[in-house]
């Protein structure tokens, strides 16, 4: 069900939410958090779809805020039932002076006594934690993969990092980190002496993986930016060198990886690029600060040297 509320106020939207709950049953009961999405109109629907999918694991209230120029006004839309997954969605389009105070637009719609998570699917503020939306959130999710200059964006995230900040470029590394940890849990338990990481030039996940591996093994890491003609999306390979030989985890094609180890047959692994819904759902599973990400985006990034050009 979709309810349109043109030229409205936050108070009227809140009253309509109560009315929907009373008429439709316990619509708002059992919600575990409020997810605030700040997005442009052209990316808002994709973000809502991802949030609706994630809501099946995390029932929540989703508030989507878009801003624009024009006469001061607020148009709203409430989505429940089949149009909102296991959540309830409030879409706010604020224009002119009405868009000037984002925090006041949101506070009257937040679930009481529930955590708040802020998500910027594309352009994020320079310092998310000190932005109007970031100040009311316990967790703040950005996505460096949408930045024009990935290295500048990662450097800025490191400089402005605050507990509770995270980035989907880090979340996309989960399966890579799991696979590498599983390999190193098997004998021979030899120290890693060198690391090489390759990936697309526009992939911040490649840089974060290199920074994490450098921190984990305390060895210099070489990381290569592949040309778009060679590799255009995400991480391509990781090579770990130790005395008995190299461990190579490589994607010959997107979605498939091959694990090569000394004196063992090659293993084919399913290693697809994670969807937006999967990454969002993972981030919503924890509302405490991600301390490891904080170390990687600050200390790890500062220690990492510049990328080399892939051959």
C-alpha positions in Angstrom: 0.0 0.0 0.0 1.3 3.5 -0.9 -0.1 6.7 0.6 0.9 10.0 -1.0 1.0 13.1 1.2 1.8 16.2 -1.0 2.8 19.5 0.6 2.7 18.1 4.1 4.6 18.4 7.4 6.5 15.9 9.5 3.7 16.0 12.2 1.1 15.0 9.6 3.3 12.2 8.4 3.8 10.9 11.9 0.0 11.0 12.5 -0.6 9.1 9.3 1.9 6.4 10.4 -0.1 6.0 13.6 -3.3 5.8 11.7 -1.9 3.1 9.4 -0.8 1.1 12.4 -4.1 1.3 14.0 -6.0 0.4 10.9 -3.7 -2.3 9.6 -2.6 -3.9 12.9 0.9 -4.0 14.4 2.6 -2.6 11.4 5.3 -0.8 13.4 5.7 -3.3 16.2 8.9 -5.4 16.3 11.0 -2.9 14.4 14.6 -3.1 15.6 16.0 0.1 14.1 15.5 3.1 11.9 17.4 3.3 8.7 17.8 6.8 7.3 18.8 6.9 3.6 20.0 10.2 2.1 20.0 9.9 -1.6 19.3 11.7 -4.9 16.0 10.9 -6.6 17.6 8.8 -9.3 19.3 6.4 -6.8 16.6 6.4 -4.1 14.5 3.5 -5.6 17.5 1.2 -5.8 18.4 2.0 -2.2 14.8 1.3 -1.1 14.8 -2.0 -2.9 18.0 -3.1 -1.1 16.6 -1.9 2.2 13.3 -3.8 1.7 15.2 -7.0 1.0 17.4 -6.4 4.1 14.3 -5.8 6.2 13.4 -9.4 6.0 16.4 -10.0 8.2 16.1 -6.7 10.1 12.6 -5.4 10.4 12.9 -1.6 10.5 11.5 1.7 9.6 13.1 3.2 6.5 13.2 7.0 6.1 14.4 8.2 2.7 15.3 11.9 2.4 15.9 13.6 -0.9 16.4 17.4 -1.2 16.1 19.8 -4.1 15.7 23.4 -5.0 12.4 25.2 -5.5 9.5 26.6 -3.4 9.7 25.5 0.3 7.6 22.4 0.8 7.7 18.8 1.8 6.1 16.0 -0.2 5.9 12.6 1.5 5.0 9.0 0.7 4.3 6.1 3.1 4.8 2.6 1.9 3.7 -0.5 3.9 2.8 -4.1 3.2 3.9 -5.5 -0.1 5.5 -2.2 -1.2 7.9 -2.2 1.8 9.1 -5.7 2.5 9.2 -6.3 6.2 9.6 -2.7 6.9 7.7 0.6 6.6 9.1 3.1 4.2 8.7 6.9 4.5 9.9 8.9 1.5 10.4 12.6 2.1 11.1 15.0 -0.8 12.1 18.4 0.7 12.6 21.5 -1.3 13.9 25.0 -0.7 14.1 26.3 2.9 12.3 23.1 4.0 15.4 21.1 3.1 17.7 23.3 5.1 17.4 21.4 8.4 17.6 17.7 7.7 17.8 16.8 11.3 14.4 18.4 12.2 12.8 16.6 9.2 13.8 13.2 10.7 13.6 13.4 14.4 9.9 13.3 14.6 9.8 10.1 12.5 12.4 8.1 14.3 11.3 5.0 16.2 11.5 5.6 19.9 14.3 3.8 21.8 15.6 2.2 18.7 19.1 2.6 17.1 19.5 4.8 14.1 21.6 3.9 11.1 22.4 6.4 8.4 23.3 5.4 4.8 24.5 7.5 1.9 24.2 5.2 -1.2 26.3 7.6 -3.3 27.6 11.0 -2.4 28.4 11.2 1.3 29.3 14.3 3.4 33.1 14.9 3.9 32.7 14.0 7.6 29.7 11.7 8.0 29.8 11.7 11.8 29.5 15.5 12.1 26.8 15.9 9.4 23.2 16.7 10.4 22.1 13.1 9.7 25.3 11.5 11.0 24.9 13.2 14.4 21.7 11.3 15.1 23.0 7.9 14.0 24.9 5.2 15.9 26.1 3.7 12.6 27.0 5.6 9.4 27.4 3.7 6.1 29.1 5.2 3.0 30.3 3.7 -0.3 33.6 4.8 -1.6 33.0 2.8 -4.8 30.7 5.6 -6.0 33.4 8.3 -5.6 35.0 9.9 -8.7 38.5 9.5 -7.2 38.7 6.4 -5.0 42.0 7.2 -3.4 41.0 10.7 -2.4 37.8 9.3 -0.9 39.6 6.7 1.1 42.1 9.2 2.4 39.2 11.5 3.4 37.4 8.6 5.2 40.5 7.9 7.2 41.0 11.6 8.2 37.4 12.0 9.3 36.8 8.5 10.7 34.8 8.3 13.9 33.6 5.2 15.8 30.4 4.0 14.1 31.6 4.8 10.5 31.8 2.0 8.0 32.0 1.7 4.2 30.5 -0.9 1.8 33.9 -1.2 0.1 35.0 -2.9 3.3 31.9 -5.0 3.6 32.5 -6.4 0.1 35.8 -7.9 1.3 34.1 -10.3 3.8 34.3 -13.4 1.6 37.8 -12.7 0.5 38.9 -12.3 4.1 37.1 -15.5 5.0 38.8 -17.5 2.2 42.3 -16.2 3.0 41.9 -16.9 6.7 40.7 -20.4 6.0 43.7 -21.1 3.9 46.1 -19.9 6.5 44.5 -22.0 9.2 45.9 -25.0 7.4 49.5 -26.3 7.6 52.2 -25.5 6.9 52.1 -22.6 9.3 54.8 -20.5 7.8 55.1 -16.8 8.0 54.0 -14.7 5.1 57.0 -12.9 3.6 55.4 -10.9 0.7 51.9 -10.0 -0.5 50.6 -8.9 -3.9 47.0 -7.7 -4.5 45.5 -6.9 -7.9 42.2 -5.3 -8.8 40.4 -2.7 -10.8 41.7 0.9 -10.6 38.2 2.1 -9.5 37.9 -0.5 -6.7 38.4 0.8 -3.2 38.0 -2.7 -1.9 41.4 -3.6 -3.5 43.1 -0.9 -1.6 41.4 -1.8 1.7 42.3 -5.5 1.2 45.9 -4.5 0.7 45.9 -2.3 3.8 44.3 -5.0 5.9 46.9 -7.6 4.7 49.8 -5.3 5.4 48.5 -4.8 9.0 47.8 -8.5 9.5 51.2 -9.7 8.3 53.4 -6.7 9.0 55.1 -7.0 5.6 55.2 -4.6 2.6 52.3 -5.1 0.2 52.4 -4.4 -3.5 49.1 -3.6 -5.0 48.3 -3.2 -8.6 45.7 -1.2 -10.4 44.6 -3.1 -13.5 43.5 -1.2 -16.6 39.8 -1.4 -17.4 40.6 -3.4 -20.6 42.2 -6.1 -18.4 40.0 -6.1 -15.3 37.1 -3.6 -14.8 35.4 -4.6 -11.6 36.5 -5.4 -8.0 39.4 -7.5 -6.8 41.2 -9.8 -9.2 43.8 -11.7 -7.2 45.8 -12.0 -4.0 49.2 -13.7 -3.8 50.7 -14.7 -0.5 54.4 -15.7 -0.5 55.9 -18.1 2.0 58.9 -20.4 2.1 57.1 -23.5 0.7 55.6 -21.5 -2.2 52.9 -19.1 -3.2 49.2 -19.1 -2.3 47.2 -17.6 -5.2 43.5 -16.8 -4.9 42.5 -15.4 -8.3 39.4 -14.7 -10.3 39.8 -15.8 -13.9 36.3 -14.3 -14.4 33.8 -12.4 -12.3 32.0 -14.7 -9.9 34.5 -17.6 -10.0 37.9 -17.9 -8.1 40.7 -20.5 -8.3 42.8 -21.3 -5.3 46.3 -22.5 -6.1 48.6 -23.9 -3.4 51.9 -25.8 -3.5 51.6 -29.6 -3.8 47.8 -29.4 -3.9 45.3 -29.5 -6.8 43.6 -26.3 -7.8 40.3 -25.6 -6.1 37.4 -23.8 -7.9 35.5 -21.5 -5.5 32.3 -19.5 -5.9 33.3 -15.9 -5.2 30.8 -13.5 -6.7 30.7 -9.8 -6.2 28.4 -9.2 -3.3 25.0 -7.5 -3.9 24.0 -4.2 -2.3 21.3 -6.1 -0.3 23.9 -8.5 1.1 26.3 -5.8 2.1 23.6 -3.7 3.7 22.2 -6.7 5.6 25.6 -7.5 7.0 26.2 -4.0 8.2 22.9 -3.9 10.0 23.8 -7.1 11.9 26.1 -5.1 14.1 25.4 -1.7 15.7 28.6 -1.4 17.6 31.7 0.3 16.1 33.7 -1.9 13.6 37.1 -1.5 15.3 39.0 -3.4 12.6 37.7 -1.2 9.8 38.6 1.8 11.9 42.2 0.6 12.1 42.4 -0.3 8.4 41.0 3.0 7.1 43.3 5.1 9.4 46.6 3.4 10.3 46.5 0.8 7.5 45.7 3.3 4.8 48.4 5.7 5.9 51.0 2.9 5.8 50.0 1.6 2.4 52.2 2.8 -0.5 50.8 4.0 -3.9 49.5 1.5 -6.4 51.5 0.1 -9.2 50.1 -0.2 -12.7 49.1 -3.8 -13.6 50.7 -5.3 -16.7 
